[in-house]
């Protein structure tokens, strides 16, 4: 059968496959994760489609523990990467399709739909990880199956990576693939992009601000220090930091249209015991976590300098903070950004494939999140774009992916593979 016939026969399988992947609660809670059962299923699926299937735990790859970008402290026992390879017939261009199988926890807020049920209602498939990013991974898996069923003879290799530990600034899964030798002429990350083409990805890091206090009740002349007052001023400082660094335009061509190209925001904040029955009194400490984005070319030292320069000024100008300054901790790895030229051949191939399959003409956009692209580009020397589905409630209750996007992406990925690796 030809490519179109294979697509017509097999493409709707992406819906059932996404539903199946969502049914696995592959939650990442550093240092542990529950990706194992889902990866076992994917390995079994790949063994029916790919010429080679490689299953390996990230920390077992020789040399990865000494790599400058390896982030220590994770436990990968029973959490393997799974990599499938369709071998090309000649010396054509190779392509990596990279997706992570881990998901964030299913949120304490009540869900209207089962977190791992894969319910389909009104053109939406609900479930944790449906959008980020099992839907995109399922579309890439089905695209490779369609290529195989159509009997397409490729010149270049197709490498499909289902990696663990991307969430919480993990990236060791993709790094282990690079160190193991998986590199290509181009790569596509299936992160959700709402069907847009992303060529530049932000950098970023999670910072912790910790303030100490003198606990107890302010009675009997005791000189208590309340850390909640200090941490609340740090929260206001983050808001001001966000405003100041985003009020001027940036020179990155694909980030120029973004209203807040490098935002900073509070993720979590706590003072004292908030649980029922906790102590009543001034807490002994308070803390907050803030995610701070940088531009794609921002370096680790450059972001650190920005943060410390601003908050040193902010603290010195506030008497309460100056009297009780916070401790600043870099709470995760620095996620490097990535940039590839908008005139790179893979971009042209993707634009052409989208136009051919959907009739739409797409322009390149900024990738407004961080992810594993920086690992692929900066250490794997593999030019990488993002192209994934749309949906809603990313990292929130009732996450969903658009079914029409899954079907369209399956066809788009199929054509990209056929054209790029021809």
Residue pairs with C-beta under 8 A, 6 or more apart in sequence:
1 9
1 149
1 150
1 151
2 150
3 146
3 147
3 150
3 152
3 414
3 415
3 418
5 150
6 146
6 147
6 149
6 150
7 146
7 150
7 410
7 411
7 414
9 149
10 142
10 145
10 146
10 149
11 142
11 146
11 407
11 410
11 411
12 407
13 142
13 145
14 138
14 139
14 141
14 142
14 406
14 407
14 409
14 410
15 120
15 125
15 403
15 406
15 407
17 45
17 138
17 141
17 142
18 118
18 125
18 130
18 134
18 135
18 138
18 139
18 401
18 406
19 118
19 120
19 125
19 127
20 41
20 118
21 38
21 41
21 42
21 101
21 129
21 134
21 137
21 138
22 116
22 117
22 118
22 125
22 127
22 128
22 129
22 130
22 134
23 116
23 117
23 118
23 127
24 37
24 38
24 41
24 116
25 34
25 103
25 106
25 115
25 116
25 128
26 33
26 34
26 35
26 37
26 38
26 39
26 101
26 102
26 103
26 129
27 33
27 34
27 102
27 103
27 104
27 105
27 106
27 128
28 34
28 35
28 102
28 103
28 104
28 164
28 165
28 166
28 167
28 168
28 170
29 105
30 73
30 74
30 165
30 168
30 170
31 73
31 74
31 75
32 75
33 74
33 79
33 102
33 164
33 165
35 79
35 101
35 102
35 164
35 165
36 78
36 79
36 80
38 101
39 55
39 79
39 80
39 81
39 82
39 101
39 162
39 164
42 82
42 101
42 141
42 162
43 53
43 55
43 80
43 82
45 141
46 53
46 82
46 84
46 141
46 160
47 53
49 84
49 86
49 141
49 144
49 145
49 148
50 84
50 85
50 86
50 144
50 160
51 85
51 86
51 87
52 84
52 85
52 87
53 82
53 83
53 84
53 85
54 81
54 82
54 83
54 84
54 85
54 180
55 80
55 81
55 82
55 83
56 80
56 81
56 83
56 176
56 180
57 76
57 77
57 78
57 79
57 80
57 81
58 64
58 74
58 76
58 79
58 81
58 164
58 165
58 172
58 173
58 175
58 176
59 65
59 74
59 76
59 172
59 176
60 76
61 176
61 179
61 180
62 179
63 179
64 70
64 172
64 175
64 176
64 179
64 180
65 72
67 175
67 179
67 379
69 171
69 175
69 333
69 336
69 375
69 379
70 172
70 175
71 169
71 170
71 171
71 172
71 332
71 333
74 165
74 170
74 172
76 164
76 165
76 172
79 164
79 165
80 164
81 161
81 162
81 163
81 164
81 173
81 176
81 177
82 161
82 162
83 159
83 160
83 161
83 162
83 177
83 180
83 182
84 144
84 159
84 160
85 157
85 158
85 159
85 160
86 144
86 147
86 148
86 154
86 157
86 158
86 159
86 160
87 157
88 94
88 154
88 155
88 156
88 157
88 158
88 421
89 153
89 154
89 155
90 155
90 156
91 155
91 156
92 154
92 155
92 156
92 421
92 422
93 155
93 156
93 184
93 185
93 186
93 420
93 421
94 156
94 157
94 158
94 159
94 184
94 185
94 186
94 421
95 156
95 157
95 158
95 159
95 184
95 185
95 186
95 187
95 188
95 416
95 417
95 420
95 421
96 159
96 160
96 161
96 182
96 183
96 184
96 186
96 187
96 188
96 376
96 382
96 384
97 140
97 143
97 144
97 158
97 159
97 160
97 161
97 187
97 188
97 190
97 413
98 161
98 163
98 174
98 177
98 187
98 188
98 189
98 190
98 372
98 376
98 384
99 133
99 134
99 136
99 137
99 140
99 161
99 162
99 163
99 189
99 190
100 133
100 137
100 162
100 163
100 164
100 165
100 166
100 167
100 170
100 173
100 174
100 372
101 129
101 134
101 137
101 162
101 163
101 164
102 164
102 165
102 166
102 167
102 170
102 173
103 128
103 129
103 132
103 134
103 167
104 128
104 132
104 167
104 168
104 395
105 128
106 115
106 116
106 128
106 397
107 115
107 128
107 395
107 396
107 397
109 396
109 397
110 397
111 397
111 398
112 397
112 398
113 119
113 121
113 126
113 127
113 398
113 400
114 126
114 127
115 127
115 128
115 397
116 127
116 128
117 126
117 127
118 125
118 126
118 127
118 130
119 125
119 126
119 127
120 126
120 403
123 402
123 403
123 404
124 391
124 392
124 400
124 401
124 402
124 403
125 135
125 400
125 401
125 403
125 406
126 398
126 399
126 400
127 399
127 400
128 399
129 399
130 391
130 399
130 400
130 401
131 192
131 389
131 390
131 391
131 392
131 393
131 394
131 399
131 400
131 401
132 191
132 192
132 394
132 395
132 399
133 190
133 191
133 192
133 388
135 192
135 388
135 389
135 391
135 401
135 405
135 406
136 190
136 191
136 192
136 388
136 389
136 409
137 162
137 190
138 406
139 190
139 389
139 406
139 409
139 410
139 413
140 160
140 188
140 190
140 413
141 160
142 410
143 410
143 411
143 413
143 414
143 416
143 417
144 158
144 160
144 417
146 410
146 414
147 154
147 158
147 414
147 417
147 418
152 418
154 417
154 418
154 421
154 422
155 421
155 422
156 185
156 420
156 421
156 422
157 184
157 421
158 417
158 421
159 182
159 184
161 174
161 177
161 182
163 173
163 174
163 176
163 177
163 372
164 170
164 173
165 171
165 172
165 173
166 173
166 174
166 371
166 372
168 332
169 204
169 205
169 206
169 332
169 333
169 335
169 370
171 333
171 335
171 372
171 374
171 375
173 372
174 372
174 375
174 376
175 375
175 379
177 380
178 375
178 376
178 379
178 380
182 380
183 380
183 381
183 382
184 382
185 346
185 382
185 383
185 420
186 344
186 345
186 346
186 382
186 383
186 384
186 385
186 420
187 376
187 380
187 382
187 383
187 384
187 385
188 346
188 350
188 384
188 385
188 386
188 387
188 413
188 416
189 371
189 372
189 373
189 376
189 384
189 385
189 386
189 387
189 388
190 386
190 387
190 388
190 409
191 198
191 367
191 369
191 371
191 386
191 388
192 388
192 389
192 390
192 391
192 394
192 401
193 365
193 367
193 386
193 387
193 388
193 390
194 388
194 389
194 390
194 405
195 354
195 362
195 387
195 388
195 389
195 390
195 405
195 408
195 409
196 362
196 365
196 387
197 347
197 350
197 351
197 354
197 362
197 363
197 364
197 365
197 385
197 386
197 387
198 254
198 364
198 365
198 366
198 367
198 385
198 386
198 387
199 254
199 339
199 340
199 341
199 342
199 344
199 347
199 364
199 365
199 367
199 385
200 252
200 254
200 255
200 296
200 337
200 338
200 339
200 340
200 366
200 367
201 296
201 337
201 338
201 339
201 367
201 369
201 370
201 371
201 373
201 374
201 386
202 262
202 293
202 294
202 295
202 296
202 337
202 366
202 367
202 368
202 369
202 370
203 293
203 294
203 295
203 296
203 297
203 298
203 299
203 303
203 334
203 335
203 336
203 337
203 370
203 374
204 291
204 292
204 293
204 294
204 303
204 334
204 335
204 337
204 370
205 291
205 292
205 294
205 300
205 303
205 330
205 331
205 332
205 333
205 334
205 335
206 267
206 289
206 290
206 291
206 292
206 330
206 331
206 332
207 289
207 290
207 291
207 292
207 307
207 328
207 329
207 330
207 331
208 287
208 288
208 289
208 328
208 329
208 330
208 331
209 231
209 234
209 287
209 288
209 290
209 326
209 327
209 328
209 329
210 285
210 286
210 287
210 326
210 327
210 328
210 329
211 227
211 230
211 231
211 234
211 285
211 286
211 287
211 324
211 325
211 326
211 327
212 225
212 227
212 284
212 285
212 324
212 327
213 224
213 225
213 226
213 227
213 228
213 230
213 282
213 283
213 284
213 285
213 286
213 324
214 222
214 223
214 224
214 225
214 282
214 284
215 224
215 281
215 282
215 283
215 284
216 222
216 224
216 281
216 282
217 224
217 280
217 281
217 282
218 224
218 282
224 282
225 282
225 324
226 282
226 283
227 271
227 283
227 284
227 285
227 286
227 324
228 271
228 272
228 282
228 283
228 286
229 320
230 286
230 320
230 321
230 324
230 325
230 326
231 269
231 271
231 286
231 287
231 288
231 326
233 318
233 320
233 321
234 288
234 311
234 314
234 321
234 326
235 266
235 269
235 288
237 310
237 311
237 314
238 264
238 265
238 266
238 288
238 290
240 314
241 264
241 292
241 307
241 310
241 311
241 314
242 260
242 263
242 264
242 265
244 310
245 262
245 264
245 306
246 259
246 260
246 261
246 262
246 263
249 256
250 256
250 261
250 262
250 295
252 261
252 295
252 296
252 297
252 339
252 366
253 342
254 342
254 364
254 365
254 366
255 261
255 295
255 296
255 366
257 366
258 366
258 368
261 295
261 366
262 293
262 294
262 295
262 298
263 293
264 290
264 291
264 292
264 293
265 290
265 291
266 288
266 289
266 290
267 288
267 289
267 290
267 291
268 288
268 289
269 286
269 287
269 288
269 289
270 286
270 287
270 288
271 283
271 285
271 286
272 278
272 279
272 281
272 282
272 283
272 284
272 286
273 279
273 283
289 331
292 303
292 307
293 370
294 302
294 303
294 306
294 337
295 337
296 337
296 338
296 339
297 337
297 339
298 337
300 334
300 336
303 334
304 330
307 328
308 328
311 328
314 321
315 321
315 322
315 325
315 326
316 322
335 370
335 371
335 374
336 374
336 375
336 378
337 370
337 373
337 374
338 373
338 374
338 376
338 377
338 378
338 384
339 377
340 346
340 347
340 377
340 383
340 384
340 385
341 347
342 364
344 383
346 383
346 385
346 420
347 364
347 385
349 416
349 419
349 420
350 362
350 385
350 387
350 412
350 416
351 361
351 362
352 419
353 412
353 415
353 416
353 419
354 360
354 361
354 362
354 412
355 361
355 362
356 415
357 408
357 411
357 412
357 415
358 408
358 412
367 373
367 386
371 386
373 384
373 386
376 382
376 384
377 383
377 384
387 409
387 412
388 409
389 401
389 402
389 405
389 406
389 409
390 401
390 402
390 405
391 399
391 400
391 401
391 402
391 405
392 398
392 399
392 400
393 399
393 400
